[in-house]
Amino acid sequence: MPTATTTAADVVAWFTARLPEEWRAPGAPEVTVDREEVVVILTVAAPEVDDPATLPAAIDGRVAGFREDTRERRIAIAQEAESRFERKVSWGLRVDDRTFMFTHLAAPVMTRLRQPERLVLDTLVAGGVARSRSEALAWCVRLVGQHTGDWLEQLRTALQDVDRVRAQGPDAA
């Protein structure tokens, strides 16, 4: 049952409790929430190999097996969550320092850019950094996110505090 007061923390808590125990080892799932999507990244241990050169292929095999073996349960959990939280659910898997996304939402973003901003995007396209203005804009957003990570994390924490205070307000049920 979705509610207007469902917070990101509520979604994270629900997923953390709802996921099968074997999916929570060796670590807790990483659950990221925005207005349109919930991204759940599970972690599995890297396979043991005799020859380090074969590790990438072994990891690919482990990911493919996990994806196929868990498909039906992931779909059932996603359908339950999508109904409850009115957001799409996307799944990924982390093995060592590599992350594999099984599904993810690409949401259109409406924006009005003036010529100087469009010229930046067009330069990235002309330089081969991106294939389109849309891809160039996504590249810019990732770059800003990398260089302002601490500031963005502080802002997210402040927004969580606002949600917590708002939930304690006079309209709280």
MILONU-909636 format. One record per atom (N, C-alpha, C): residue in three letters; x, z, y; atom name; residue number from 1. Coordinates in pm, whole numbers. Layout:
BEGIN
['ALA',[X,Z,Y],'CA',NUM];
...
//
This chain:
BEGIN
['MET',[83,0,-117],'N',1];
['MET',[0,0,0],'CA',1];
['MET',[88,0,124],'C',1];
['PRO',[99,-112,196],'N',2];
['PRO',[185,-122,313],'CA',2];
['PRO',[126,-44,430],'C',2];
['THR',[216,11,509],'N',3];
['THR',[172,80,630],'CA',3];
['THR',[261,38,745],'C',3];
['ALA',[206,52,866],'N',4];
['ALA',[283,15,985],'CA',4];
['ALA',[400,110,1007],'C',4];
['THR',[394,228,947],'N',5];
['THR',[499,327,970],'CA',5];
['THR',[604,329,860],'C',5];
['THR',[603,232,771],'N',6];
['THR',[705,224,667],'CA',6];
['THR',[840,195,734],'C',6];
['THR',[936,283,710],'N',7];
['THR',[1067,266,770],'CA',7];
['THR',[1163,204,669],'C',7];
['ALA',[1277,160,720],'N',8];
['ALA',[1381,108,631],'CA',8];
['ALA',[1423,214,532],'C',8];
['ALA',[1430,340,576],'N',9];
['ALA',[1468,449,487],'CA',9];
['ALA',[1367,465,373],'C',9];
['ASP',[1237,444,403],'N',10];
['ASP',[1133,451,298],'CA',10];
['ASP',[1156,342,193],'C',10];
['VAL',[1188,222,240],'N',11];
['VAL',[1210,109,149],'CA',11];
['VAL',[1333,137,61],'C',11];
['VAL',[1441,184,123],'N',12];
['VAL',[1563,215,49],'CA',12];
['VAL',[1534,323,-56],'C',12];
['ALA',[1463,427,-17],'N',13];
['ALA',[1431,536,-110],'CA',13];
['ALA',[1347,485,-226],'C',13];
['TRP',[1249,400,-197],'N',14];
['TRP',[1163,346,-302],'CA',14];
['TRP',[1246,266,-403],'C',14];
['PHE',[1331,176,-352],'N',15];
['PHE',[1412,94,-443],'CA',15];
['PHE',[1509,179,-522],'C',15];
['THR',[1572,275,-458],'N',16];
['THR',[1669,360,-526],'CA',16];
['THR',[1604,433,-643],'C',16];
['ALA',[1480,479,-622],'N',17];
['ALA',[1409,550,-729],'CA',17];
['ALA',[1347,454,-830],'C',17];
['ARG',[1309,335,-788],'N',18];
['ARG',[1234,242,-873],'CA',18];
['ARG',[1322,162,-969],'C',18];
['LEU',[1445,135,-931],'N',19];
['LEU',[1532,52,-1014],'CA',19];
['LEU',[1568,124,-1144],'C',19];
['PRO',[1579,49,-1252],'N',20];
['PRO',[1619,111,-1380],'CA',20];
['PRO',[1755,180,-1367],'C',20];
['GLU',[1770,289,-1439],'N',21];
['GLU',[1893,369,-1433],'CA',21];
['GLU',[2017,285,-1461],'C',21];
['GLU',[2008,195,-1558],'N',22];
['GLU',[2127,116,-1594],'CA',22];
['GLU',[2170,20,-1483],'C',22];
['TRP',[2081,-9,-1388],'N',23];
['TRP',[2116,-95,-1276],'CA',23];
['TRP',[2183,-16,-1165],'C',23];
['ARG',[2184,115,-1174],'N',24];
['ARG',[2242,199,-1069],'CA',24];
['ARG',[2384,243,-1103],'C',24];
['ALA',[2437,196,-1215],'N',25];
['ALA',[2574,232,-1252],'CA',25];
['ALA',[2659,105,-1242],'C',25];
['PRO',[2775,109,-1188],'N',26];
['PRO',[2856,224,-1152],'CA',26];
['PRO',[2832,278,-1011],'C',26];
['GLY',[2737,225,-937],'N',27];
['GLY',[2712,276,-803],'CA',27];
['GLY',[2570,251,-761],'C',27];
['ALA',[2533,316,-651],'N',28];
['ALA',[2397,300,-598],'CA',28];
['ALA',[2379,157,-547],'C',28];
['PRO',[2257,107,-554],'N',29];
['PRO',[2233,-28,-501],'CA',29];
['PRO',[2248,-27,-349],'C',29];
['GLU',[2287,-140,-296],'N',30];
['GLU',[2292,-157,-150],'CA',30];
['GLU',[2161,-225,-112],'C',30];
['VAL',[2078,-158,-33],'N',31];
['VAL',[1948,-211,6],'CA',31];
['VAL',[1949,-228,158],'C',31];
['THR',[1928,-350,202],'N',32];
['THR',[1925,-381,344],'CA',32];
['THR',[1786,-435,378],'C',32];
['VAL',[1729,-386,488],'N',33];
['VAL',[1592,-417,523],'CA',33];
['VAL',[1585,-474,664],'C',33];
['ASP',[1512,-583,680],'N',34];
['ASP',[1476,-629,814],'CA',34];
['ASP',[1326,-658,815],'C',34];
['ARG',[1276,-723,919],'N',35];
['ARG',[1132,-745,931],'CA',35];
['ARG',[1075,-838,825],'C',35];
['GLU',[1156,-930,774],'N',36];
['GLU',[1107,-1030,680],'CA',36];
['GLU',[1150,-1008,536],'C',36];
['GLU',[1261,-936,516],'N',37];
['GLU',[1323,-940,384],'CA',37];
['GLU',[1387,-805,348],'C',37];
['VAL',[1387,-778,219],'N',38];
['VAL',[1463,-668,161],'CA',38];
['VAL',[1568,-732,71],'C',38];
['VAL',[1695,-702,95],'N',39];
['VAL',[1802,-754,12],'CA',39];
['VAL',[1856,-639,-72],'C',39];
['VAL',[1853,-657,-203],'N',40];
['VAL',[1901,-556,-296],'CA',40];
['VAL',[2025,-613,-365],'C',40];
['ILE',[2139,-546,-343],'N',41];
['ILE',[2263,-588,-407],'CA',41];
['ILE',[2304,-479,-505],'C',41];
['LEU',[2306,-517,-631],'N',42];
['LEU',[2344,-426,-739],'CA',42];
['LEU',[2494,-443,-766],'C',42];
['THR',[2554,-342,-825],'N',43];
['THR',[2697,-347,-856],'CA',43];
['THR',[2716,-335,-1006],'C',43];
['VAL',[2802,-419,-1061],'N',44];
['VAL',[2842,-406,-1201],'CA',44];
['VAL',[2994,-406,-1207],'C',44];
['ALA',[3044,-343,-1309],'N',45];
['ALA',[3189,-337,-1328],'CA',45];
['ALA',[3243,-474,-1365],'C',45];
['ALA',[3364,-500,-1323],'N',46];
['ALA',[3428,-626,-1359],'CA',46];
['ALA',[3461,-625,-1508],'C',46];
['PRO',[3453,-739,-1572],'N',47];
['PRO',[3489,-745,-1714],'CA',47];
['PRO',[3640,-721,-1732],'C',47];
['GLU',[3676,-667,-1844],'N',48];
['GLU',[3818,-650,-1877],'CA',48];
['GLU',[3868,-778,-1941],'C',48];
['VAL',[3981,-825,-1892],'N',49];
['VAL',[4040,-948,-1946],'CA',49];
['VAL',[4189,-925,-1973],'C',49];
['ASP',[4241,-999,-2069],'N',50];
['ASP',[4383,-989,-2102],'CA',50];
['ASP',[4468,-1067,-2002],'C',50];
['ASP',[4415,-1180,-1957],'N',51];
['ASP',[4489,-1266,-1865],'CA',51];
['ASP',[4420,-1263,-1728],'C',51];
['PRO',[4485,-1206,-1626],'N',52];
['PRO',[4423,-1197,-1493],'CA',52];
['PRO',[4377,-1331,-1436],'C',52];
['ALA',[4438,-1439,-1481],'N',53];
['ALA',[4399,-1571,-1432],'CA',53];
['ALA',[4258,-1608,-1477],'C',53];
['THR',[4209,-1544,-1583],'N',54];
['THR',[4075,-1575,-1634],'CA',54];
['THR',[3966,-1486,-1573],'C',54];
['LEU',[4007,-1390,-1488],'N',55];
['LEU',[3909,-1297,-1432],'CA',55];
['LEU',[3797,-1367,-1355],'C',55];
['PRO',[3825,-1465,-1268],'N',56];
['PRO',[3713,-1530,-1198],'CA',56];
['PRO',[3610,-1591,-1292],'C',56];
['ALA',[3655,-1656,-1398],'N',57];
['ALA',[3561,-1716,-1495],'CA',57];
['ALA',[3484,-1607,-1568],'C',57];
['ALA',[3551,-1496,-1602],'N',58];
['ALA',[3484,-1386,-1671],'CA',58];
['ALA',[3378,-1322,-1580],'C',58];
['ILE',[3411,-1308,-1451],'N',59];
['ILE',[3313,-1254,-1356],'CA',59];
['ILE',[3193,-1346,-1345],'C',59];
['ASP',[3219,-1478,-1337],'N',60];
['ASP',[3108,-1574,-1331],'CA',60];
['ASP',[3017,-1559,-1453],'C',60];
['GLY',[3078,-1540,-1571],'N',61];
['GLY',[2999,-1522,-1693],'CA',61];
['GLY',[2918,-1393,-1690],'C',61];
['ARG',[2977,-1285,-1641],'N',62];
['ARG',[2906,-1158,-1633],'CA',62];
['ARG',[2788,-1170,-1537],'C',62];
['VAL',[2808,-1235,-1424],'N',63];
['VAL',[2701,-1253,-1326],'CA',63];
['VAL',[2588,-1338,-1385],'C',63];
['ALA',[2623,-1447,-1449],'N',64];
['ALA',[2521,-1535,-1509],'CA',64];
['ALA',[2441,-1460,-1615],'C',64];
['GLY',[2509,-1382,-1697],'N',65];
['GLY',[2439,-1306,-1800],'CA',65];
['GLY',[2348,-1200,-1741],'C',65];
['PHE',[2396,-1127,-1641],'N',66];
['PHE',[2314,-1024,-1577],'CA',66];
['PHE',[2191,-1087,-1512],'C',66];
['ARG',[2213,-1198,-1444],'N',67];
['ARG',[2101,-1264,-1375],'CA',67];
['ARG',[1993,-1303,-1475],'C',67];
['GLU',[2032,-1365,-1585],'N',68];
['GLU',[1934,-1410,-1684],'CA',68];
['GLU',[1870,-1292,-1757],'C',68];
['ASP',[1950,-1194,-1796],'N',69];
['ASP',[1898,-1080,-1873],'CA',69];
['ASP',[1803,-992,-1793],'C',69];
['THR',[1816,-990,-1661],'N',70];
['THR',[1733,-901,-1578],'CA',70];
['THR',[1622,-975,-1502],'C',70];
['ARG',[1614,-1106,-1521],'N',71];
['ARG',[1521,-1188,-1442],'CA',71];
['ARG',[1378,-1135,-1441],'C',71];
['GLU',[1320,-1112,-1558],'N',72];
['GLU',[1179,-1071,-1563],'CA',72];
['GLU',[1156,-937,-1495],'C',72];
['ARG',[1246,-842,-1516],'N',73];
['ARG',[1230,-710,-1453],'CA',73];
['ARG',[1249,-721,-1302],'C',73];
['ARG',[1346,-801,-1257],'N',74];
['ARG',[1366,-818,-1113],'CA',74];
['ARG',[1243,-880,-1048],'C',74];
['ILE',[1184,-979,-1113],'N',75];
['ILE',[1064,-1043,-1060],'CA',75];
['ILE',[950,-943,-1049],'C',75];
['ALA',[931,-861,-1153],'N',76];
['ALA',[822,-762,-1152],'CA',76];
['ALA',[843,-660,-1040],'C',76];
['ILE',[964,-611,-1024],'N',77];
['ILE',[993,-514,-919],'CA',77];
['ILE',[976,-579,-782],'C',77];
['ALA',[1022,-703,-768],'N',78];
['ALA',[1009,-773,-640],'CA',78];
['ALA',[862,-793,-604],'C',78];
['GLN',[780,-832,-699],'N',79];
['GLN',[637,-851,-670],'CA',79];
['GLN',[572,-720,-627],'C',79];
['GLU',[608,-613,-693],'N',80];
['GLU',[556,-480,-657],'CA',80];
['GLU',[599,-444,-514],'C',80];
['ALA',[726,-463,-483],'N',81];
['ALA',[778,-430,-351],'CA',81];
['ALA',[721,-521,-242],'C',81];
['GLU',[708,-651,-272],'N',82];
['GLU',[655,-745,-173],'CA',82];
['GLU',[512,-708,-136],'C',82];
['SER',[435,-665,-232],'N',83];
['SER',[298,-621,-206],'CA',83];
['SER',[298,-492,-124],'C',83];
['ARG',[385,-402,-159],'N',84];
['ARG',[390,-270,-96],'CA',84];
['ARG',[445,-276,47],'C',84];
['PHE',[550,-355,70],'N',85];
['PHE',[621,-353,197],'CA',85];
['PHE',[600,-478,283],'C',85];
['GLU',[527,-577,230],'N',86];
['GLU',[499,-702,301],'CA',86];
['GLU',[627,-771,351],'C',86];
['ARG',[726,-773,263],'N',87];
['ARG',[853,-840,288],'CA',87];
['ARG',[897,-908,159],'C',87];
['LYS',[966,-1019,171],'N',88];
['LYS',[1024,-1085,55],'CA',88];
['LYS',[1142,-1002,4],'C',88];
['VAL',[1167,-1008,-125],'N',89];
['VAL',[1278,-936,-185],'CA',89];
['VAL',[1379,-1038,-237],'C',89];
['SER',[1503,-1017,-201],'N',90];
['SER',[1612,-1102,-247],'CA',90];
['SER',[1710,-1016,-325],'C',90];
['TRP',[1773,-1077,-425],'N',91];
['TRP',[1862,-1004,-514],'CA',91];
['TRP',[2003,-1061,-510],'C',91];
['GLY',[2099,-972,-527],'N',92];
['GLY',[2238,-1013,-537],'CA',92];
['GLY',[2312,-918,-628],'C',92];
['LEU',[2435,-954,-662],'N',93];
['LEU',[2517,-873,-751],'CA',93];
['LEU',[2659,-870,-695],'C',93];
['ARG',[2718,-750,-695],'N',94];
['ARG',[2856,-734,-652],'CA',94];
['ARG',[2941,-699,-773],'C',94];
['VAL',[3051,-773,-788],'N',95];
['VAL',[3150,-747,-891],'CA',95];
['VAL',[3285,-747,-819],'C',95];
['ASP',[3354,-634,-826],'N',96];
['ASP',[3478,-616,-748],'CA',96];
['ASP',[3448,-644,-601],'C',96];
['ASP',[3523,-736,-541],'N',97];
['ASP',[3503,-765,-399],'CA',97];
['ASP',[3421,-893,-377],'C',97];
['ARG',[3359,-944,-482],'N',98];
['ARG',[3278,-1066,-470],'CA',98];
['ARG',[3130,-1032,-478],'C',98];
['THR',[3052,-1096,-392],'N',99];
['THR',[2907,-1077,-391],'CA',99];
['THR',[2842,-1211,-422],'C',99];
['PHE',[2745,-1209,-512],'N',100];
['PHE',[2672,-1328,-554],'CA',100];
['PHE',[2525,-1307,-519],'C',100];
['MET',[2467,-1395,-440],'N',101];
['MET',[2325,-1385,-408],'CA',101];
['MET',[2247,-1474,-504],'C',101];
['PHE',[2145,-1415,-570],'N',102];
['PHE',[2060,-1492,-660],'CA',102];
['PHE',[1953,-1565,-581],'C',102];
['THR',[1895,-1493,-488],'N',103];
['THR',[1790,-1549,-403],'CA',103];
['THR',[1811,-1492,-264],'C',103];
['HIS',[1766,-1564,-164],'N',104];
['HIS',[1764,-1507,-30],'CA',104];
['HIS',[1676,-1593,59],'C',104];
['LEU',[1624,-1530,160],'N',105];
['LEU',[1531,-1593,252],'CA',105];
['LEU',[1609,-1653,369],'C',105];
['ALA',[1576,-1773,407],'N',106];
['ALA',[1631,-1833,527],'CA',106];
['ALA',[1516,-1843,626],'C',106];
['ALA',[1516,-1754,724],'N',107];
['ALA',[1405,-1747,819],'CA',107];
['ALA',[1434,-1831,942],'C',107];
['PRO',[1339,-1913,983],'N',108];
['PRO',[1360,-1990,1106],'CA',108];
['PRO',[1359,-1895,1226],'C',108];
['VAL',[1446,-1923,1320],'N',109];
['VAL',[1453,-1841,1441],'CA',109];
['VAL',[1426,-1932,1559],'C',109];
['MET',[1323,-1899,1633],'N',110];
['MET',[1289,-1979,1751],'CA',110];
['MET',[1371,-1926,1868],'C',110];
['THR',[1439,-2015,1936],'N',111];
['THR',[1517,-1974,2052],'CA',111];
['THR',[1522,-2088,2152],'C',111];
['ARG',[1538,-2052,2275],'N',112];
['ARG',[1557,-2151,2381],'CA',112];
['ARG',[1697,-2134,2435],'C',112];
['LEU',[1776,-2237,2421],'N',113];
['LEU',[1914,-2233,2467],'CA',113];
['LEU',[1931,-2325,2586],'C',113];
['ARG',[2005,-2279,2680],'N',114];
['ARG',[2041,-2362,2795],'CA',114];
['ARG',[2162,-2448,2757],'C',114];
['GLN',[2194,-2544,2842],'N',115];
['GLN',[2298,-2640,2808],'CA',115];
['GLN',[2432,-2576,2773],'C',115];
['PRO',[2480,-2475,2844],'N',116];
['PRO',[2610,-2418,2804],'CA',116];
['PRO',[2611,-2365,2660],'C',116];
['GLU',[2502,-2302,2618],'N',117];
['GLU',[2493,-2252,2481],'CA',117];
['GLU',[2485,-2366,2381],'C',117];
['ARG',[2407,-2471,2416],'N',118];
['ARG',[2397,-2586,2326],'CA',118];
['ARG',[2531,-2657,2312],'C',118];
['LEU',[2609,-2662,2421],'N',119];
['LEU',[2741,-2725,2415],'CA',119];
['LEU',[2834,-2649,2320],'C',119];
['VAL',[2824,-2516,2317],'N',120];
['VAL',[2904,-2438,2223],'CA',120];
['VAL',[2868,-2479,2080],'C',120];
['LEU',[2739,-2484,2051],'N',121];
['LEU',[2695,-2522,1916],'CA',121];
['LEU',[2739,-2664,1883],'C',121];
['ASP',[2723,-2755,1978],'N',122];
['ASP',[2761,-2894,1954],'CA',122];
['ASP',[2912,-2909,1932],'C',122];
['THR',[2992,-2825,1998],'N',123];
['THR',[3137,-2828,1978],'CA',123];
['THR',[3172,-2783,1835],'C',123];
['LEU',[3102,-2681,1787],'N',124];
['LEU',[3125,-2635,1650],'CA',124];
['LEU',[3086,-2743,1549],'C',124];
['VAL',[2980,-2816,1578],'N',125];
['VAL',[2939,-2926,1489],'CA',125];
['VAL',[3041,-3038,1495],'C',125];
['ALA',[3082,-3077,1616],'N',126];
['ALA',[3179,-3186,1631],'CA',126];
['ALA',[3313,-3150,1567],'C',126];
['GLY',[3349,-3022,1570],'N',127];
['GLY',[3476,-2978,1513],'CA',127];
['GLY',[3471,-2958,1363],'C',127];
['GLY',[3354,-2979,1302],'N',128];
['GLY',[3342,-2966,1158],'CA',128];
['GLY',[3326,-2823,1108],'C',128];
['VAL',[3308,-2729,1200],'N',129];
['VAL',[3288,-2589,1161],'CA',129];
['VAL',[3149,-2572,1100],'C',129];
['ALA',[3054,-2652,1152],'N',130];
['ALA',[2916,-2644,1104],'CA',130];
['ALA',[2860,-2785,1093],'C',130];
['ARG',[2757,-2800,1008],'N',131];
['ARG',[2696,-2933,990],'CA',131];
['ARG',[2582,-2958,1088],'C',131];
['SER',[2528,-2850,1147],'N',132];
['SER',[2414,-2866,1236],'CA',132];
['SER',[2417,-2753,1340],'C',132];
['ARG',[2333,-2766,1441],'N',133];
['ARG',[2321,-2658,1540],'CA',133];
['ARG',[2275,-2529,1474],'C',133];
['SER',[2184,-2541,1378],'N',134];
['SER',[2134,-2423,1309],'CA',134];
['SER',[2247,-2352,1235],'C',134];
['GLU',[2328,-2427,1164],'N',135];
['GLU',[2441,-2369,1091],'CA',135];
['GLU',[2544,-2312,1189],'C',135];
['ALA',[2565,-2378,1302],'N',136];
['ALA',[2658,-2330,1404],'CA',136];
['ALA',[2609,-2197,1463],'C',136];
['LEU',[2480,-2187,1486],'N',137];
['LEU',[2424,-2062,1539],'CA',137];
['LEU',[2442,-1949,1438],'C',137];
['ALA',[2418,-1976,1310],'N',138];
['ALA',[2439,-1875,1206],'CA',138];
['ALA',[2585,-1834,1201],'C',138];
['TRP',[2676,-1927,1217],'N',139];
['TRP',[2819,-1898,1218],'CA',139];
['TRP',[2852,-1806,1335],'C',139];
['CYS',[2795,-1835,1452],'N',140];
['CYS',[2818,-1750,1571],'CA',140];
['CYS',[2767,-1609,1548],'C',140];
['VAL',[2650,-1596,1489],'N',141];
['VAL',[2593,-1464,1464],'CA',141];
['VAL',[2682,-1386,1367],'C',141];
['ARG',[2732,-1451,1261],'N',142];
['ARG',[2823,-1383,1167],'CA',142];
['ARG',[2951,-1339,1237],'C',142];
['LEU',[3005,-1424,1323],'N',143];
['LEU',[3128,-1393,1395],'CA',143];
['LEU',[3108,-1273,1487],'C',143];
['VAL',[2998,-1271,1560],'N',144];
['VAL',[2969,-1157,1647],'CA',144];
['VAL',[2953,-1031,1562],'C',144];
['GLY',[2885,-1043,1450],'N',145];
['GLY',[2866,-928,1361],'CA',145];
['GLY',[2998,-872,1311],'C',145];
['GLN',[3095,-960,1283],'N',146];
['GLN',[3225,-915,1234],'CA',146];
['GLN',[3303,-841,1343],'C',146];
['HIS',[3290,-889,1466],'N',147];
['HIS',[3372,-834,1574],'CA',147];
['HIS',[3306,-718,1648],'C',147];
['THR',[3182,-691,1617],'N',148];
['THR',[3114,-580,1685],'CA',148];
['THR',[3049,-488,1584],'C',148];
['GLY',[3105,-484,1463],'N',149];
['GLY',[3048,-406,1354],'CA',149];
['GLY',[3023,-260,1388],'C',149];
['ASP',[3121,-192,1448],'N',150];
['ASP',[3102,-51,1480],'CA',150];
['ASP',[2989,-32,1580],'C',150];
['TRP',[2987,-117,1682],'N',151];
['TRP',[2883,-105,1783],'CA',151];
['TRP',[2745,-131,1722],'C',151];
['LEU',[2734,-233,1638],'N',152];
['LEU',[2606,-262,1573],'CA',152];
['LEU',[2563,-147,1482],'C',152];
['GLU',[2658,-86,1412],'N',153];
['GLU',[2625,28,1325],'CA',153];
['GLU',[2573,145,1407],'C',153];
['GLN',[2634,171,1522],'N',154];
['GLN',[2585,278,1610],'CA',154];
['GLN',[2443,247,1658],'C',154];
['LEU',[2418,122,1691],'N',155];
['LEU',[2284,81,1736],'CA',155];
['LEU',[2183,98,1624],'C',155];
['ARG',[2217,59,1501],'N',156];
['ARG',[2125,76,1388],'CA',156];
['ARG',[2095,224,1363],'C',156];
['THR',[2197,308,1374],'N',157];
['THR',[2177,452,1357],'CA',157];
['THR',[2084,506,1464],'C',157];
['ALA',[2103,462,1588],'N',158];
['ALA',[2014,506,1696],'CA',158];
['ALA',[1871,460,1671],'C',158];
['LEU',[1852,340,1620],'N',159];
['LEU',[1718,291,1590],'CA',159];
['LEU',[1654,372,1477],'C',159];
['GLN',[1732,412,1378],'N',160];
['GLN',[1680,496,1271],'CA',160];
['GLN',[1636,632,1327],'C',160];
['ASP',[1712,684,1423],'N',161];
['ASP',[1674,811,1487],'CA',161];
['ASP',[1543,795,1563],'C',161];
['VAL',[1527,681,1631],'N',162];
['VAL',[1402,654,1703],'CA',162];
['VAL',[1286,648,1604],'C',162];
['ASP',[1303,580,1491],'N',163];
['ASP',[1197,573,1389],'CA',163];
['ASP',[1161,712,1338],'C',163];
['ARG',[1263,795,1315],'N',164];
['ARG',[1239,930,1264],'CA',164];
['ARG',[1161,1013,1366],'C',164];
['VAL',[1201,1007,1493],'N',165];
['VAL',[1131,1082,1598],'CA',165];
['VAL',[989,1030,1616],'C',165];
['ARG',[973,898,1611],'N',166];
['ARG',[840,837,1626],'CA',166];
['ARG',[748,882,1514],'C',166];
['ALA',[802,892,1391],'N',167];
['ALA',[720,935,1277],'CA',167];
['ALA',[676,1080,1290],'C',167];
['GLN',[745,1159,1369],'N',168];
['GLN',[709,1299,1388],'CA',168];
['GLN',[617,1317,1508],'C',168];
['GLY',[584,1208,1577],'N',169];
['GLY',[504,1214,1699],'CA',169];
['GLY',[358,1248,1675],'C',169];
['PRO',[280,1250,1783],'N',170];
['PRO',[141,1294,1774],'CA',170];
['PRO',[53,1203,1688],'C',170];
['ASP',[91,1078,1668],'N',171];
['ASP',[10,986,1588],'CA',171];
['ASP',[47,990,1440],'C',171];
['ALA',[146,1074,1402],'N',172];
['ALA',[188,1083,1262],'CA',172];
['ALA',[75,1139,1178],'C',172];
['ALA',[57,1077,1063],'N',173];
['ALA',[-55,1121,975],'CA',173];
['ALA',[-19,1245,899],'C',173];
//
